[in-house]
Amino acid sequence: AQIDKTLINPFQALADKHVLAVILFTLLLGSALTTIGEKSKIVFAINEALNLAIIKIVMLIMRFAPFGVFGLIVEVVSSTGPEIFKDLFYYAFCVILGLFIHGFIVLPSLIYFFTKMTPLFFFKNIRPILAVAFSTSSSSATLPVTMEIAEKNLNVPKNIGSFVLPIGATINMDGTALYEAVAAIFIAQLY
């Protein structure tokens, strides 16, 4: 019987996207590194240096990304004409309208139905959360503020908030789901 090469070589498993083999190797390597003491600090230092280098590379790419996007837009406009902006306007309008309906009709209705709390009281008390969310564009960065405000201003018990809010910050992506659905329809209409 022939042995699968991904079972022998973790880099091959990574290249072939065998996630289970990569996770197993990572767990074994991490467990081994924690047991060997001082000598493992070299591996952790190399890992940290690689992480910093990759972050620098990504930041460099992000500096040049607007030029790439501009080039893509020029190519699209030159091949399809300026009417593409009309289609993009409808797309953006659809996304914004959907987010507006969800944020100002659906969610306040759910808040009132399940908590009997007025939406005005709720939104007034979560203003600091919204300020952090809009300024950072990150659910994870907003999480500590959300937990504090939920406990102090909205009287959410700490054990419930500390369980539910991290889950909600990672899996409750209503806006993203709405955006992706509209994007799929938009792309289908373009083709």
N, C-alpha and C positions, 0 to 999 in steps of 0.2 A: 504494500500500500504506500502511496506517495503522500508525504506530509506537505500540507499547505505552507508556502513560504511565508505567509503573513503570521503564522504561528511562531516562526523562528525570528523574523526580522520586524521589529516594531516600526521602523521607518517605512518599510514596504506596506505595512498595515495602514500607516498614516497616509501614504500616497494613494493607496487603493480605497481609502475611506471606510475601512473596517473599524467602525467606532468602538465596538465591544472589545476588540483586541487592544486598541489604543488605551481605552479606559482601564482595562486589566493591567497593562504594562505600567501605566501611570500610577495606579494604586500600589503595585508591587515596588516600583522604584521609590515612591514617596515613603512607603513603610520601611524599606531598607535604609533610606537616607536618614530617617529619624532615629534609627537604632545604632548607627555607627558613630554618632557624636561629633567631635571637632572636625574630623576629616570631611564631613558632609558640607561644612561651611563653604568650601571651595565651589562645590556644585551650585549652592544657593547664590553665591556671589556671581558666578558666571551666568546663571539664569537671570539675576537682576540686571546685570550689564546688558545681556541680550534684549531683555524687555525694554530697557531705556533706549537702546539703539533702534529697536523696531518703532518705538513711539516717535523718535526723531525722524525716522524715514516717513512715517505716516504724516507727521506735521509738515514735512517738506512737500509731500504729495498734495496735501491740502492747500498749501500756498499756491501751487500751480493748477489746482483743479478748476478754478474759475476760467482760466484760459482754455482748458480742455472743453468745458461746458460751452463756452462761447463758440469754439470751433464746431462743436456738434450742432449748435443752434444755427450757425451760418450754413452748414451743410444741409440741414433739414429745410430751412427757409429757401435756400437756393434751388432745392429739388422739388419742393411742394408749393412754394409761393407763400405770400404773406397770409393767406387764408388759414394757415395752420394756427395763427394766433387766435382766430375766432374759435376754433375747436378747443384750444387750450383754455380760453376764457370760459367756455361752457363746462369744461372739465373742472376748473378751479371753482366755478360757481356751484356746481353739483356737490363738490366736497364740502365747501363752506356751508351751503344750505343744509346738508345732512348733519354736519357737526353742530350747527345752530339748533336744528330740531332736536337732536339727541341731547345737547347740553342744556337747553332752555325749556324743553317740553317733556321729553321722556324721563330724564334723570330727576327733575324736580317733582314730577308725578310719583315716581318710585319713592323718593324721599318722604313725601307726604303720606303716601299709602302705607308704607312699612313703619315709619317712625312717628307719624302724626306731628312732625316738626314742620313748621312753615318753611318753604324754600328760601324766603327772604332771610329768615333767621339763620338758616344753614349757610347760605352764601356769604352773609355778613361775617359769620364766625370763621369761615375758611379763607378769608382774604389773604392772610399771610402765606398760606399754602399755595394759593394761586400765584402770588407774587414770586415765590421761589420757583414754582413749576415753570412759569413763563420765562423767567430770567435764566434758568439753567437748562431747560428743555430735557430734563432727566427725572424719571420717576424715582430712581434710586437716590438721587441727591435730595429729592423732596421728602423722602421717607421719614427722616428724623423729625422734621418740622410737622409732618402730618401726624405722626404718633403723639407728639406733644400737644398739638392743637386738639386732636380728637379726644384726648384724655381730659384736658383742662377746660376747653370751651364747649365741647359737645357731650361731656360726661360719659364717654365710652370707657367701660372698665379696662384697666391696663392689660389684663390677661387676654381679653378678647381683641383689643387693638393690636397688641404685639403679635398675635397669631394671624389675624385677618389682613391687616394692612400690608405686610410684606408680600403676602400671596397676591393681593390685589395689585400691588405695584409691579409685579412681574408678569401676571397672566391676564389682567383685566385691561386690555388694550383696545377699547371700543373704537377710538378714533382711527387707530391703525387699521383695524378690520374694515371700517367704513371706507377709508382711503383706498385700501387694496382692492375692494370690490369695485369701486368706481374706476380705479386704474385699469382693472382687467376689462371692464366694459369699454372704456375709452380706447384702449389698445386694440380690442377686437373691432371697434368701429373704424379705426384708422386703417386697418388691413382690409 
